[in-house]
């Protein structure tokens, strides 16, 4: 019985060293890609000349336990330097140079960046930062790294087992399991209309998503598939019987789900972070077959040698395992608390904010949004001419665009503007309009005198019924004051 339990733990919580290496490479690429995308709006989102100047930031987020070196200065030069430094750390992680240190520093720079401007964050950001957090507890440099090439790491065999590997696997499972538990709307179960409502959101939907709207039966099936996979799939990932087949089946089911999301909805990097996470669930048999067929991922495995391990390294391993075990329990209870239970003692809630492992997996929960629409930023010159500042100064037009999602330059602007519709972000609206005024007047000879932010509200009803469009004025400012 004891041996069976040991075998189960070894099978379920081991991660293949090749999977860890590919995971490291993909995480590093995601960090680099994220920095590049954010850099296109560096001034707008991270400096005193943008939508969240430091004076406004400190008035609103001073009570949090967040740490952010990005708040030390609001100049574009300072922020640019921090972006470059974060990029260097990510490149070190990519090539596996001083991997442990590069992981720690990449995690710190990431949580600092996230804490600087929470108004543009989405589920993919939360998932990325918790994955990088857990990556600090596991060896990512055993394969395909400069550390391994120059013998800066000891060969620990093909499979790695620790509380760190268990923690990162549990973390991925928590994302989907608690997301399913938060999907309490009838649109998911029993109606099966959640995917229909999601694909009706013009701010998200792609051309392929619009195509799927023509197949009501398929959308119902996809709704049930999504809900039950998120609910049962995390359990199947740790199912003890027929383990390899069941885990592979569940893993590829999630990969199909995430691929479908990427094709039908503009969700930023969320699907790609999810796909990266499921690399960790691919067992050794998968990598062995892949290496035999395509001569990829072939490595020579030296025998495990614990005798030569020095005491410092051994004690460090014990310390990391202790903290990893603590955070498995802590994050489990944190997620339970998101369901409405006071599971985490108030005295240690600050830990989640300090380390930015605070998480809430409310993707399309309790049901997809039904408030849809598009923005018009009506800028008025002193001579009465009006233009739309969101459409590169074209004459203002309130008609619905052919493809609403294409109006946003990238995911960060989409998330920001969708948040502005939320009443909880109403105090941000004037800062956004002041940014539009400043940006236009700085780059053009004729100054804008007045800007009005209008949301053209389009509420989605059942059975393809769309309510009449309403023009909602959210905010207006005088650019001359």
N, C-alpha and C positions, 0 to 999 in steps of 0.2 A: 504493500500500500504506500509506504514511504517513498519507494523508488518510483512508483507511478506518479506521485505528486511532483517529485523532482523532475521527472521527464516532462510532465505537463508544463511546469514553470519554465523549463529550458526551452521547450518548443514554442511556447506562446510569447515569451518576453525576450527571447534572443533576437538580435538584429544582425543580419549578415553584414560583414565589413564592407562588401562591395556596395550594398544598399546605402550604408552610411556615407560612403565616398560620393556616390551619385547624388544623394540628398544634400551633402555639403556643397557640391558644385551648383546644383539647382537653386539652393537658398542664396548662395552668393550672387548668382545671376539675377535673381529676383531683387535683391538689395540694390544691385547696380542699376537695373532697369527702373526701379522705384525712384532712385535718386535722379535719374535722367528725366523722368516724367515730372517730378516735383520741381526740377530746376527751371522748367518753362514758366513756372509761376512763382519763382523764388521771391521776387520783390512783392508780389501781390499777397502771398500767404505767410511770409516769414519776416518781413521788415516793417519798420515804422512808417513806410510809405504805402503800405498795403491795407488789407481789410481787417487786420488784427494788430494794431500798434501795441507796443509793450505797455503803455499807460492803460489802455483798455484791457489788455490781458491781465495785468496785475489786479485790476479792480474786480475781475470776474473769477479768476482761478487761483488767487492767493491762498485760499483755505485748503487747497488740495495738497497731498503729500508728494506730488510729482517732482521729479528732478529734471531740469533741462538747462544745459549750458547754452542752448540757443536763445535763452532769455537774458543772457549777459549783455547783449548789445543788439540794437535793432538796425544796424547798417547793412546794406547789401554786400559790402566787402567782407564783413565778419561772417555773414551767413554763407557766402560763397566759399570761404576758407573751410568752414565746418563741413560743407557738402564735399569738398575735395578730400578732406581728411577721412570722412566716412567712406568715400569711394576707394581710397587706398586700403583701408581695413578690409573692405569687401573683396578687393582683388587679392589680398593676402589669403583670405579665406578660400577664394576660388582656386588658387594654385596650391593651397595647403602649406603655406609658409608660416611657421610659428602659429599653428592652427588654433590652439587653445586660447592664446592671447588675442588672436584676430577675432575669434568668436565672441569673447567677452567684450572687446572694444566695439565690435559691430553691434552687439546687443545694446550697449550703453548709448551709442550714437543714435540707434533706432528709437529707443524710448525717449531720448531727449528730443528728437525730431517730432515724434508723435505728441509729446506733451506741449510743444510750442504752439501747435494749432490743432485742437481737437475738432474744430468745425468741419474739417475736410476728411475725417477718418471714416472708414467703413469696415465691414467684417473681415475683409482680406488683410487689413492692417493689424487687427487684433490677432488674427491667426498667425500672421508672419512673426509678430513679436513674441508670442508665446512659444512658437517653434524654435526661434533663436534662443529664447531663454532656456528651454530644455536642451538645446544643442550644447550648452556649456557643461552639461553633466555627462556627455558621452564622447568617446574618441572618434573624431571625424577624419583623422589623418592617417589611418592605418593602411589605406590603399590610395593610389593615384594622387599622391601629394609629394611636395618637395621634402617634407619632413620624413616621409617613408623612404624616399629615394636616397637621402643622405643619412639614413639610419638614426634619425633623432627620436624615433619611437620604437618601443619593443613590440615584436610580433606577438599578438595575443590570440592567434588562431583565426578561424573563419567566422565564428559567431561570437557576438559580444552580449553578455548578460550582466545587468546591474539594475539598481533601482532607477538609474537614469534612463535606460532603455525602456523599462516598464513605464516610467513617467511620461515619456514622449508618446508612447503608443496609447496610453490611457487618455492623454490630452486630446489626441486626434479623435478618439471615440467619443469623448465628452462633447466635442463640437456638434456632432450630428445627433447624438442621443438627447441632449438637452434642448437642441433646436426642435426636435420632434415633440418633446414634452411641452414646449412653449407654443406649439401650433394648435391652439385650442378652438379656433374658429370653425364654424360649420362648413366653411368653404373648403376645408381640408377633409374632414370626416364629419358627416357622411356625404355631403353634397358633391365633393370631387370637382369643385369649380375653381380651386386656388390657382392652378396654372393658367386658366382662362383670364382671371383677373390680373395675374402677373404679366401676361403677354399683352394685355390691354394698356399697360403703362408705357406710353410713348417715350417717356424719358429714359427707359431701359431697353426697349425691344429693338432687336435687329431685324433685318429683312427676312431672315430665316424664321424668326419668331412670329413675324406677321404672316408668313406662309402657314405656320402651324395653326393659326387661328381659324383657318378654313376646315379644320378637322376636329369637331367637338368631341367625338368619341375618343380620339387619341389624347386630347387634353385631359379628359377624365382619367384615362388609364395612367397618364404621366403623373397626375396628382397623387393617385393611390400609390404608384411606384415610388415616388419621392418620399411620401410620408412614411410608408412602412419600411423602406430601406433605411431611412434615418433612425427609425425606432428600433428595428430588429438587427440591422446590419452591424452596429457596434458590438452587439452581443455575439453575433456569428464570427466576428474577427477573433474572439477569444474562446470559441466553442471547442471543447476538448476532444470530441469524437470526429473522426475523419478530418483531422485538423488541417492538413495541407490543402486538401481539396476545398474544404469549406472556406478557409481563409482566402485562397486564391479567387474563388467564386465571388465572395463578398467584396474583395478588393477591386476586382474588375467591374463589379456592379457600381461601386462608387466612382470609378474612373469614367464609366459610361455616363453616370449622372452629371459629373462635373464637366465632361465634354459637351453634353447637351446644354448645360447652363451657359458655357462659353459661346456656343453657337447661336443661342436664342436670346440672350440678354447681355447687355453691356454692364458687367459687374466688376470692371477693373481687373485687378490681378487676383481676385478671390479664387476663381476656378484653378488658376495655375499654382497658387499656394497650396490648395487642396490636393492637386495632382502630385505635387512634390511630397506632401506628407505621406501619401499612400505608397510611395517608393519603399518606405520603411517596413511595410507589411508584407512585402514580397519575400517569401522564404528562400532558403539556400537552394532548394531544388529548382526554383525558377532560374536563378543565376547560373546554376550548373548546366542546365539544359541550354540556356542562352549562350554560354561560353563554348559548349560542345558544338552547337550548330553554326555559330557565326564567329567563333574564335575571339569573342569579346570577353572582357572581364576575367581573363585568365590570370591567375596569380599562383605563386608557390606559397604554401602555408608551412611555416616553420612550427615545430612543436611548441606548445605553451611552456614557458619557463618562469616559474614563480620563485625559484631559489635565488636568482640573482636580483630580484626586486629589492631595492633599498628601502630602509624603514620610512624615509620621508614620503616616498611614492606610495607605500602601503598605507600609511596613515592618511595621506591625502585622499586615497581611494575610499577609506572608511568614512571620512568627513563628507565627501561628495555623496556617498550613498545615504548617509544619515539625512542630509538636507534634501536629497531627492525624495526620500520616503516621506519626510515632513510635507513637502510641497505637493506630493500626490494626494495626501489626505486634505491638505489645505484647499487645493483647487477643486477637489471633489465637493467639499462642503460649500465653497464659494458658488459653484454651479447649482447646488441644491438651494442655496439662498436666493438665486435668481428666479426660482419657482414660487417665491413668496414666503419662504421660511427663514427665520432668523438663525441660520446655522453657524455663522462665523461670529465668535465673540467680538464685541465692539472694540475691545482693547487691541486686537491684532488685525483689524480691518485695514489699517494704514499700510500693512505689509504689501497687500495687493496693489495699492496705488504707488507705493514707493518703487516696487519692482516692475510695475505695469503688467502684472499677471491678472489684473481685473478683466473680467470677460463676461459677455452677455450675448448668447447666440440666438438672437431674435430675428433670424433671417426669414422675412415674410411671415412674421409671427405677430399677433395670433392669427392674422390672415394678411394677404397682400394688400397694399394700399389701393384705395379706390379713388382717392383724390389725385387726378392727373392734370396735365396742362403744360403751359410753356410761359416763358417770361418775355416781357417787353420792357426794356429800359428806355423810357421816353425822355430824350434830351431835347430841351428847347433853347433855341438861340433868342437873343433879345429882339430879333426881327420877326419872331413868331414861327419860324421854320422848325419842324420837329424831325428828329432822326432817332433811330434805334441804336443805342450804343453797344448792344449785344450782337449786332449784325454789321459791324464795321462801318457804322455811320450811314447805312441805307435809310431812305425815307421811311418813316415809321409805318408799320403795317401790322394790323392786329389779326390778320388771317392766320389760320393754322399752317405751319410749315409742312412741307411734304414729308420730312423725316425729322421729328423733334429731337431725337437723341443726337443727331449730327450738329445741333446748335452748340453743344458744349465742346470746348477745345480738348478737354480730356476728363478723365474720371473725377479728378479733384474738384474741378469747377462744377461738375454735375452734382456731386455730393454736397458741396457748399450751398449751391442755389436751392437744392431740394430741402436742405435744412432751414433756409430762410423762410420757406413757407410754413414751417413749424412755429407755432406761437412761442415756444421756449427759446427761440433764437431771434425774436423780434427786435431785441436791443442791438443786434448785429447789423440790421438793415441800413441804418444811416451811415455806418462806417463803410459799407459796401458802396453806397451811392457817392460818398465823398471820395472814395478811391476812383470811381468811374469819372467823376468831375476832374480830379487831379490828373488822371492819366490822359484824358482827352485834351484838356487845356494845355498840358505840357507838350504834346506832340502836334498840335494844330494851331494855326494862326487865329482862327475865329473861336472865341471861348463859348462854352456852354454856360447858360445862366441858371438853368433849373433842370433837375432830373427827377423823374417819377418812376418808381418800380411797380410794375403791374404784373399780376399773375392771371393768366387766362385760364380759369378753373374749368376743368372738364371731368365730371364725376362719372365713373363707370358703374352702370347698373347691370343686373343679370340679363342673360339671353341677348347679348350684343346691343343692349339699350344704353345709349349715352345721353345723359341729361344736357340740356341747353348750356352753352358756354357762358360763364359769368366773368365779367371783368372786375377783378379785385385789386384795388390800389393798396399796396402794402406799406409804402413809405415814399416820401418826397422831400427833397432838400434843395436849398438855395445855394448854388455853387459860389456865390459872391460873398458868403458870410464865413 
